[in-house]
């Protein structure tokens, strides 16, 4: 199966956004931002979050540019994965509050969502509700 123009645009957009994401995180991991002030730390946090928002936009743009079957199937998977990720992260948050579970950083919702998307995708094979 060959990639459609929408698929190719999605791949390029995702590669561009994730390259920025990886670059900023690698710089942070290697200590490039260790001695920054409070304002710069907020700018750094937003700089890391921007490619995440961009990649989500890339997915939504791919869905918009795809045919109606792919769009409906991807939307169904997206919604189920988002619901699962929200439910799991909420349960963990309540476990932190009420049961003393260790803290999970909020940014974990992004990889949790994509893990859920990967898990539900083979199970959701029809666009019907």
N, C-alpha and C positions, 0 to 999 in steps of 0.2 A: 504494500500500500504506500503510495507516494504522498508526500506532504503537500497540503494545499497552501495557497498563498497566505491564508490566515494562520496556518500552522507555522510557516516560516517567519512571519512577523512576530508571532508569539515567542518563538525560540530566540530571535534576535533581541526582542525587548527584555525577556527574562535574563538572557545572558548579560545584557548591558546593566540592568538593575542589580543583578546578583554580583557582578564584578565590582561595582561600587560598594555593595554591602560587605563583601569579603575584604576589600582593600581597607575600608575604615576599621573593620573589626581586627584585621591583622595588625594594623598600626596601633590600635588600642592594646592588643595582647602583648605586643613587643615593647610597650611602654612609651609610645610616642606622645601620649596625652597624660602622662602621670603627674605632671606639675602644672595643670591648668586650673584656672579659677572657676568660681561657681557659674558665672555666665557662660564661659567657654564649655563647661561641662554640660550645660543645657543645650548649647549649640551642637555639641558632639552627640548627645542623645537624639536630637532631632535629625542629625545627619545620618545616623544609623537607621532611624525609623523611616526616613524618606524612601530609600530603595525598597523597603517592605511594602509601603503604600504603592510605589510604582509597579512592583511585581503583581500586586493584587489588581491594579488597573490593567496590566497586561493580560491577566486571565480574563477579566471582564470584557476587554476589547476583543480578545480571541473568541469568547462566547458570542459576542455581538456579530462578529464577522463570519461565524460558522453557519452552516446550514441549520435549518430548524430542528432536525433530529439531534444533531451534535449539541446544539445550544440547549435544548430541553434536557438532554441526558446530563450534560455538564452542570447545568443549573441545579438539577435534582441532587447530584452528587455533592455539589458545593454547599447546598442548603443542609443536607444531612450531615456532612462533615463539620460544618460550622456549629450546628446544634449539638453534635456529639462533643466537640471540643469545648464549647461553652459549658455543657453539663459536667464534663470531667473536671474542668478547671474550677467551676463553681463548687463542686463536691470537695475538691482539694482545699479550696479557700475556706469552706466551712470546717473542714477537718483541722486546718490551722487554727481557726478561731475557737473551736470547741473541744478538740481532742489533742491539741498540742503537736500536730504534725509539723515537720520542718517546713520552713518557708520555701515556696516555689516562686522564682521571679516572674513577673508578668509577661516578659518577652517570650516565655515558653509557650504561650498560646499559639504563636505563629508556627513553630515546628509541630506542635500538637495538632493543629488544624490540618497541616499537610500529611501528617501520619494518618489521621482519620480519613482524609480524602483518599489516600492510597489504600486503606483498608476497605472502604465502602465501594470504591470504584469497580472491583470485580463482582461485587454483589448486586450493584445497581446496573442492570443491563437493558432496561427499558425506560422510555421517557414517560410512560403512563404513570399517573398518580397512584 
